[in-house]
């Protein structure tokens, strides 16, 4: 059973990481559409990068 729990946690973390990557793409589009400025986009991208790194560590 513990192995199943670990696989499920990895699965949820993988889905969360994919969602964070999608958010990153949305902010790229928002920048192109001039909804947010470059400074704001970079700040958000840095936060998303940190989140993606943390989620990646949960998947291993």
PyMOL Python script that loads the backbone (N, CA, C, O; Angstrom):
from pymol import cmd

cmd.read_pdbstr("""\
ATOM      1  N   UNK A   1       0.790  -1.220   0.000  1.00  0.00           N
ATOM      2  CA  UNK A   1       0.000   0.000   0.000  1.00  0.00           C
ATOM      3  C   UNK A   1       0.828   1.280   0.000  1.00  0.00           C
ATOM      4  O   UNK A   1       0.468   2.210  -0.721  1.00  0.00           O
ATOM      5  N   UNK A   2       1.912   1.385   0.761  1.00  0.00           N
ATOM      6  CA  UNK A   2       2.682   2.624   0.751  1.00  0.00           C
ATOM      7  C   UNK A   2       3.179   2.993  -0.645  1.00  0.00           C
ATOM      8  O   UNK A   2       3.271   4.172  -0.989  1.00  0.00           O
ATOM      9  N   UNK A   3       3.502   1.967  -1.452  1.00  0.00           N
ATOM     10  CA  UNK A   3       3.974   2.226  -2.803  1.00  0.00           C
ATOM     11  C   UNK A   3       2.881   2.889  -3.642  1.00  0.00           C
ATOM     12  O   UNK A   3       3.164   3.787  -4.435  1.00  0.00           O
ATOM     13  N   UNK A   4       1.637   2.450  -3.468  1.00  0.00           N
ATOM     14  CA  UNK A   4       0.506   3.031  -4.180  1.00  0.00           C
ATOM     15  C   UNK A   4       0.322   4.493  -3.777  1.00  0.00           C
ATOM     16  O   UNK A   4       0.061   5.343  -4.629  1.00  0.00           O
ATOM     17  N   UNK A   5       0.456   4.785  -2.501  1.00  0.00           N
ATOM     18  CA  UNK A   5       0.318   6.162  -2.021  1.00  0.00           C
ATOM     19  C   UNK A   5       1.399   7.049  -2.628  1.00  0.00           C
ATOM     20  O   UNK A   5       1.137   8.194  -2.996  1.00  0.00           O
ATOM     21  N   UNK A   6       2.605   6.520  -2.731  1.00  0.00           N
ATOM     22  CA  UNK A   6       3.704   7.290  -3.317  1.00  0.00           C
ATOM     23  C   UNK A   6       3.430   7.571  -4.792  1.00  0.00           C
ATOM     24  O   UNK A   6       3.670   8.684  -5.261  1.00  0.00           O
ATOM     25  N   UNK A   7       2.939   6.590  -5.519  1.00  0.00           N
ATOM     26  CA  UNK A   7       2.630   6.764  -6.938  1.00  0.00           C
ATOM     27  C   UNK A   7       1.510   7.790  -7.137  1.00  0.00           C
ATOM     28  O   UNK A   7       1.551   8.596  -8.067  1.00  0.00           O
ATOM     29  N   UNK A   8       0.522   7.748  -6.258  1.00  0.00           N
ATOM     30  CA  UNK A   8      -0.573   8.717  -6.358  1.00  0.00           C
ATOM     31  C   UNK A   8      -0.070  10.129  -6.082  1.00  0.00           C
ATOM     32  O   UNK A   8      -0.454  11.074  -6.773  1.00  0.00           O
ATOM     33  N   UNK A   9       0.784  10.274  -5.079  1.00  0.00           N
ATOM     34  CA  UNK A   9       1.357  11.589  -4.764  1.00  0.00           C
ATOM     35  C   UNK A   9       2.170  12.099  -5.944  1.00  0.00           C
ATOM     36  O   UNK A   9       2.088  13.276  -6.293  1.00  0.00           O
ATOM     37  N   UNK A  10       2.945  11.228  -6.553  1.00  0.00           N
ATOM     38  CA  UNK A  10       3.738  11.615  -7.724  1.00  0.00           C
ATOM     39  C   UNK A  10       2.821  12.032  -8.875  1.00  0.00           C
ATOM     40  O   UNK A  10       3.111  12.987  -9.596  1.00  0.00           O
ATOM     41  N   UNK A  11       1.722  11.311  -9.038  1.00  0.00           N
ATOM     42  CA  UNK A  11       0.766  11.643 -10.093  1.00  0.00           C
ATOM     43  C   UNK A  11       0.141  13.008  -9.884  1.00  0.00           C
ATOM     44  O   UNK A  11       0.041  13.802 -10.819  1.00  0.00           O
ATOM     45  N   UNK A  12      -0.281  13.285  -8.651  1.00  0.00           N
ATOM     46  CA  UNK A  12      -0.861  14.592  -8.344  1.00  0.00           C
ATOM     47  C   UNK A  12       0.166  15.706  -8.529  1.00  0.00           C
ATOM     48  O   UNK A  12      -0.159  16.780  -9.036  1.00  0.00           O
ATOM     49  N   UNK A  13       1.392  15.449  -8.120  1.00  0.00           N
ATOM     50  CA  UNK A  13       2.458  16.450  -8.268  1.00  0.00           C
ATOM     51  C   UNK A  13       2.761  16.696  -9.737  1.00  0.00           C
ATOM     52  O   UNK A  13       3.034  17.828 -10.134  1.00  0.00           O
ATOM     53  N   UNK A  14       2.715  15.664 -10.528  1.00  0.00           N
ATOM     54  CA  UNK A  14       2.955  15.795 -11.962  1.00  0.00           C
ATOM     55  C   UNK A  14       1.871  16.644 -12.625  1.00  0.00           C
ATOM     56  O   UNK A  14       2.164  17.488 -13.472  1.00  0.00           O
ATOM     57  N   UNK A  15       0.623  16.414 -12.235  1.00  0.00           N
ATOM     58  CA  UNK A  15      -0.482  17.216 -12.761  1.00  0.00           C
ATOM     59  C   UNK A  15      -0.331  18.676 -12.337  1.00  0.00           C
ATOM     60  O   UNK A  15      -0.552  19.583 -13.140  1.00  0.00           O
ATOM     61  N   UNK A  16       0.040  18.902 -11.090  1.00  0.00           N
ATOM     62  CA  UNK A  16       0.238  20.270 -10.586  1.00  0.00           C
ATOM     63  C   UNK A  16       1.366  20.964 -11.339  1.00  0.00           C
ATOM     64  O   UNK A  16       1.266  22.150 -11.654  1.00  0.00           O
ATOM     65  N   UNK A  17       2.443  20.228 -11.629  1.00  0.00           N
ATOM     66  CA  UNK A  17       3.571  20.813 -12.374  1.00  0.00           C
ATOM     67  C   UNK A  17       3.136  21.188 -13.793  1.00  0.00           C
ATOM     68  O   UNK A  17       3.511  22.247 -14.296  1.00  0.00           O
ATOM     69  N   UNK A  18       2.356  20.334 -14.432  1.00  0.00           N
ATOM     70  CA  UNK A  18       1.861  20.634 -15.775  1.00  0.00           C
ATOM     71  C   UNK A  18       0.970  21.883 -15.754  1.00  0.00           C
ATOM     72  O   UNK A  18       1.026  22.706 -16.667  1.00  0.00           O
ATOM     73  N   UNK A  19       0.159  22.014 -14.716  1.00  0.00           N
ATOM     74  CA  UNK A  19      -0.700  23.193 -14.586  1.00  0.00           C
ATOM     75  C   UNK A  19       0.124  24.457 -14.394  1.00  0.00           C
ATOM     76  O   UNK A  19      -0.216  25.506 -14.942  1.00  0.00           O
ATOM     77  N   UNK A  20       1.197  24.372 -13.628  1.00  0.00           N
ATOM     78  CA  UNK A  20       2.079  25.527 -13.429  1.00  0.00           C
ATOM     79  C   UNK A  20       2.739  25.915 -14.748  1.00  0.00           C
ATOM     80  O   UNK A  20       2.897  27.101 -15.038  1.00  0.00           O
ATOM     81  N   UNK A  21       3.124  24.922 -15.549  1.00  0.00           N
ATOM     82  CA  UNK A  21       3.696  25.217 -16.860  1.00  0.00           C
ATOM     83  C   UNK A  21       2.676  25.898 -17.766  1.00  0.00           C
ATOM     84  O   UNK A  21       3.027  26.796 -18.531  1.00  0.00           O
ATOM     85  N   UNK A  22       1.422  25.479 -17.685  1.00  0.00           N
ATOM     86  CA  UNK A  22       0.366  26.129 -18.461  1.00  0.00           C
ATOM     87  C   UNK A  22       0.191  27.585 -18.025  1.00  0.00           C
ATOM     88  O   UNK A  22      -0.022  28.467 -18.857  1.00  0.00           O
ATOM     89  N   UNK A  23       0.280  27.822 -16.739  1.00  0.00           N
ATOM     90  CA  UNK A  23       0.179  29.201 -16.229  1.00  0.00           C
ATOM     91  C   UNK A  23       1.288  30.064 -16.809  1.00  0.00           C
ATOM     92  O   UNK A  23       1.071  31.229 -17.143  1.00  0.00           O
ATOM     93  N   UNK A  24       2.452  29.494 -16.925  1.00  0.00           N
ATOM     94  CA  UNK A  24       3.580  30.218 -17.499  1.00  0.00           C
ATOM     95  C   UNK A  24       3.259  30.646 -18.933  1.00  0.00           C
ATOM     96  O   UNK A  24       3.552  31.774 -19.330  1.00  0.00           O
ATOM     97  N   UNK A  25       2.662  29.750 -19.695  1.00  0.00           N
ATOM     98  CA  UNK A  25       2.284  30.070 -21.075  1.00  0.00           C
ATOM     99  C   UNK A  25       1.217  31.165 -21.112  1.00  0.00           C
ATOM    100  O   UNK A  25       1.245  32.032 -21.985  1.00  0.00           O
ATOM    101  N   UNK A  26       0.289  31.126 -20.175  1.00  0.00           N
ATOM    102  CA  UNK A  26      -0.763  32.147 -20.112  1.00  0.00           C
ATOM    103  C   UNK A  26      -0.150  33.527 -19.875  1.00  0.00           C
ATOM    104  O   UNK A  26      -0.588  34.515 -20.465  1.00  0.00           O
ATOM    105  N   UNK A  27       0.862  33.593 -19.010  1.00  0.00           N
ATOM    106  CA  UNK A  27       1.499  34.881 -18.754  1.00  0.00           C
ATOM    107  C   UNK A  27       2.287  35.370 -19.962  1.00  0.00           C
ATOM    108  O   UNK A  27       2.414  36.578 -20.164  1.00  0.00           O
ATOM    109  N   UNK A  28       2.819  34.450 -20.774  1.00  0.00           N
ATOM    110  CA  UNK A  28       3.462  34.851 -22.028  1.00  0.00           C
ATOM    111  C   UNK A  28       2.442  35.511 -22.955  1.00  0.00           C
ATOM    112  O   UNK A  28       2.725  36.539 -23.570  1.00  0.00           O
ATOM    113  N   UNK A  29       1.274  34.920 -23.050  1.00  0.00           N
ATOM    114  CA  UNK A  29       0.205  35.471 -23.889  1.00  0.00           C
ATOM    115  C   UNK A  29      -0.253  36.821 -23.340  1.00  0.00           C
ATOM    116  O   UNK A  29      -0.488  37.756 -24.105  1.00  0.00           O
ATOM    117  N   UNK A  30      -0.378  36.923 -22.019  1.00  0.00           N
ATOM    118  CA  UNK A  30      -0.789  38.188 -21.396  1.00  0.00           C
ATOM    119  C   UNK A  30       0.220  39.295 -21.707  1.00  0.00           C
ATOM    120  O   UNK A  30      -0.168  40.446 -21.907  1.00  0.00           O
ATOM    121  N   UNK A  31       1.483  38.962 -21.748  1.00  0.00           N
ATOM    122  CA  UNK A  31       2.517  39.952 -22.071  1.00  0.00           C
ATOM    123  C   UNK A  31       2.380  40.384 -23.533  1.00  0.00           C
ATOM    124  O   UNK A  31       2.439  41.573 -23.846  1.00  0.00           O
ATOM    125  N   UNK A  32       2.197  39.405 -24.421  1.00  0.00           N
ATOM    126  CA  UNK A  32       2.051  39.725 -25.850  1.00  0.00           C
ATOM    127  C   UNK A  32       0.812  40.592 -26.079  1.00  0.00           C
ATOM    128  O   UNK A  32       0.837  41.508 -26.902  1.00  0.00           O
ATOM    129  N   UNK A  33      -0.264  40.305 -25.356  1.00  0.00           N
ATOM    130  CA  UNK A  33      -1.505  41.074 -25.477  1.00  0.00           C
ATOM    131  C   UNK A  33      -1.424  42.399 -24.713  1.00  0.00           C
ATOM    132  O   UNK A  33      -2.384  43.169 -24.693  1.00  0.00           O
ATOM    133  N   UNK A  34      -0.298  42.651 -24.100  1.00  0.00           N
ATOM    134  CA  UNK A  34      -0.035  43.874 -23.326  1.00  0.00           C
ATOM    135  C   UNK A  34      -1.011  44.056 -22.167  1.00  0.00           C
ATOM    136  O   UNK A  34      -1.405  45.174 -21.834  1.00  0.00           O
ATOM    137  N   UNK A  35      -1.387  42.944 -21.567  1.00  0.00           N
ATOM    138  CA  UNK A  35      -2.240  42.980 -20.373  1.00  0.00           C
ATOM    139  C   UNK A  35      -1.374  43.201 -19.138  1.00  0.00           C
ATOM    140  O   UNK A  35      -1.798  43.849 -18.181  1.00  0.00           O
ATOM    141  N   UNK A  36      -0.159  42.657 -19.166  1.00  0.00           N
ATOM    142  CA  UNK A  36       0.799  42.888 -18.087  1.00  0.00           C
ATOM    143  C   UNK A  36       2.101  43.402 -18.698  1.00  0.00           C
ATOM    144  O   UNK A  36       2.377  43.175 -19.876  1.00  0.00           O
ATOM    145  N   UNK A  37       2.886  44.088 -17.895  1.00  0.00           N
ATOM    146  CA  UNK A  37       4.155  44.600 -18.405  1.00  0.00           C
ATOM    147  C   UNK A  37       5.284  43.593 -18.177  1.00  0.00           C
ATOM    148  O   UNK A  37       5.110  42.594 -17.479  1.00  0.00           O
ATOM    149  N   UNK A  38       6.423  43.868 -18.769  1.00  0.00           N
ATOM    150  CA  UNK A  38       7.565  42.942 -18.701  1.00  0.00           C
ATOM    151  C   UNK A  38       8.023  42.699 -17.273  1.00  0.00           C
ATOM    152  O   UNK A  38       8.364  41.575 -16.906  1.00  0.00           O
ATOM    153  N   UNK A  39       8.029  43.750 -16.472  1.00  0.00           N
ATOM    154  CA  UNK A  39       8.485  43.630 -15.083  1.00  0.00           C
ATOM    155  C   UNK A  39       7.590  42.659 -14.299  1.00  0.00           C
ATOM    156  O   UNK A  39       8.075  41.793 -13.571  1.00  0.00           O
ATOM    157  N   UNK A  40       6.295  42.823 -14.466  1.00  0.00           N
ATOM    158  CA  UNK A  40       5.334  41.953 -13.781  1.00  0.00           C
ATOM    159  C   UNK A  40       5.465  40.517 -14.269  1.00  0.00           C
ATOM    160  O   UNK A  40       5.424  39.579 -13.473  1.00  0.00           O
ATOM    161  N   UNK A  41       5.623  40.345 -15.581  1.00  0.00           N
ATOM    162  CA  UNK A  41       5.754  39.002 -16.151  1.00  0.00           C
ATOM    163  C   UNK A  41       6.986  38.300 -15.598  1.00  0.00           C
ATOM    164  O   UNK A  41       6.918  37.120 -15.253  1.00  0.00           O
ATOM    165  N   UNK A  42       8.096  38.994 -15.510  1.00  0.00           N
ATOM    166  CA  UNK A  42       9.326  38.383 -14.994  1.00  0.00           C
ATOM    167  C   UNK A  42       9.181  37.984 -13.525  1.00  0.00           C
ATOM    168  O   UNK A  42       9.671  36.933 -13.112  1.00  0.00           O
ATOM    169  N   UNK A  43       8.517  38.812 -12.755  1.00  0.00           N
ATOM    170  CA  UNK A  43       8.287  38.493 -11.343  1.00  0.00           C
ATOM    171  C   UNK A  43       7.449  37.218 -11.216  1.00  0.00           C
ATOM    172  O   UNK A  43       7.761  36.334 -10.418  1.00  0.00           O
ATOM    173  N   UNK A  44       6.400  37.138 -12.000  1.00  0.00           N
ATOM    174  CA  UNK A  44       5.522  35.967 -11.973  1.00  0.00           C
ATOM    175  C   UNK A  44       6.266  34.731 -12.461  1.00  0.00           C
ATOM    176  O   UNK A  44       6.139  33.656 -11.874  1.00  0.00           O
ATOM    177  N   UNK A  45       7.040  34.878 -13.532  1.00  0.00           N
ATOM    178  CA  UNK A  45       7.785  33.744 -14.086  1.00  0.00           C
ATOM    179  C   UNK A  45       8.761  33.176 -13.059  1.00  0.00           C
ATOM    180  O   UNK A  45       8.915  31.959 -12.958  1.00  0.00           O
ATOM    181  N   UNK A  46       9.420  34.047 -12.299  1.00  0.00           N
ATOM    182  CA  UNK A  46      10.354  33.582 -11.270  1.00  0.00           C
ATOM    183  C   UNK A  46       9.631  32.775 -10.202  1.00  0.00           C
ATOM    184  O   UNK A  46      10.126  31.739  -9.759  1.00  0.00           O
ATOM    185  N   UNK A  47       8.460  33.248  -9.789  1.00  0.00           N
ATOM    186  CA  UNK A  47       7.677  32.512  -8.798  1.00  0.00           C
ATOM    187  C   UNK A  47       7.216  31.159  -9.349  1.00  0.00           C
ATOM    188  O   UNK A  47       7.288  30.145  -8.655  1.00  0.00           O
ATOM    189  N   UNK A  48       6.750  31.148 -10.578  1.00  0.00           N
ATOM    190  CA  UNK A  48       6.323  29.890 -11.189  1.00  0.00           C
ATOM    191  C   UNK A  48       7.486  28.921 -11.325  1.00  0.00           C
ATOM    192  O   UNK A  48       7.321  27.717 -11.126  1.00  0.00           O
ATOM    193  N   UNK A  49       8.662  29.438 -11.662  1.00  0.00           N
ATOM    194  CA  UNK A  49       9.842  28.580 -11.777  1.00  0.00           C
ATOM    195  C   UNK A  49      10.139  27.894 -10.439  1.00  0.00           C
ATOM    196  O   UNK A  49      10.436  26.701 -10.394  1.00  0.00           O
ATOM    197  N   UNK A  50      10.053  28.661  -9.360  1.00  0.00           N
ATOM    198  CA  UNK A  50      10.288  28.087  -8.027  1.00  0.00           C
ATOM    199  C   UNK A  50       9.252  27.016  -7.694  1.00  0.00           C
ATOM    200  O   UNK A  50       9.583  25.970  -7.136  1.00  0.00           O
ATOM    201  N   UNK A  51       8.010  27.286  -8.039  1.00  0.00           N
ATOM    202  CA  UNK A  51       6.939  26.315  -7.791  1.00  0.00           C
ATOM    203  C   UNK A  51       7.176  25.043  -8.596  1.00  0.00           C
ATOM    204  O   UNK A  51       7.041  23.938  -8.070  1.00  0.00           O
ATOM    205  N   UNK A  52       7.528  25.197  -9.864  1.00  0.00           N
ATOM    206  CA  UNK A  52       7.784  24.037 -10.721  1.00  0.00           C
ATOM    207  C   UNK A  52       8.959  23.223 -10.187  1.00  0.00           C
ATOM    208  O   UNK A  52       8.917  21.993 -10.211  1.00  0.00           O
ATOM    209  N   UNK A  53       9.996  23.887  -9.711  1.00  0.00           N
ATOM    210  CA  UNK A  53      11.143  23.173  -9.134  1.00  0.00           C
ATOM    211  C   UNK A  53      10.732  22.375  -7.900  1.00  0.00           C
ATOM    212  O   UNK A  53      11.143  21.226  -7.736  1.00  0.00           O
ATOM    213  N   UNK A  54       9.924  22.979  -7.037  1.00  0.00           N
ATOM    214  CA  UNK A  54       9.474  22.272  -5.832  1.00  0.00           C
ATOM    215  C   UNK A  54       8.613  21.063  -6.203  1.00  0.00           C
ATOM    216  O   UNK A  54       8.761  19.992  -5.614  1.00  0.00           O
ATOM    217  N   UNK A  55       7.726  21.231  -7.165  1.00  0.00           N
ATOM    218  CA  UNK A  55       6.884  20.118  -7.573  1.00  0.00           C
ATOM    219  C   UNK A  55       7.698  19.012  -8.225  1.00  0.00           C
ATOM    220  O   UNK A  55       7.395  17.831  -8.055  1.00  0.00           O
ATOM    221  N   UNK A  56       8.723  19.387  -8.964  1.00  0.00           N
ATOM    222  CA  UNK A  56       9.574  18.392  -9.606  1.00  0.00           C
ATOM    223  C   UNK A  56      10.283  17.519  -8.562  1.00  0.00           C
ATOM    224  O   UNK A  56      10.465  16.319  -8.766  1.00  0.00           O
ATOM    225  N   UNK A  57      10.670  18.125  -7.466  1.00  0.00           N
ATOM    226  CA  UNK A  57      11.322  17.357  -6.402  1.00  0.00           C
ATOM    227  C   UNK A  57      10.363  16.352  -5.758  1.00  0.00           C
ATOM    228  O   UNK A  57      10.796  15.310  -5.265  1.00  0.00           O
ATOM    229  N   UNK A  58       9.073  16.659  -5.760  1.00  0.00           N
ATOM    230  CA  UNK A  58       8.081  15.748  -5.193  1.00  0.00           C
ATOM    231  C   UNK A  58       7.846  14.534  -6.099  1.00  0.00           C
ATOM    232  O   UNK A  58       7.431  13.474  -5.629  1.00  0.00           O
ATOM    233  N   UNK A  59       8.113  14.695  -7.385  1.00  0.00           N
ATOM    234  CA  UNK A  59       7.842  13.637  -8.351  1.00  0.00           C
ATOM    235  C   UNK A  59       8.912  12.554  -8.304  1.00  0.00           C
ATOM    236  O   UNK A  59       8.619  11.389  -8.574  1.00  0.00           O
ATOM    237  N   UNK A  60      10.132  12.912  -7.970  1.00  0.00           N
ATOM    238  CA  UNK A  60      11.247  11.959  -7.989  1.00  0.00           C
ATOM    239  C   UNK A  60      11.070  10.863  -6.973  1.00  0.00           C
ATOM    240  O   UNK A  60      11.922   9.981  -6.863  1.00  0.00           O
TER     241      UNK A  60
END
""", "prot")
cmd.dss("prot")
cmd.show_as("cartoon", "prot")
cmd.util.cbc("prot")
cmd.orient("prot")
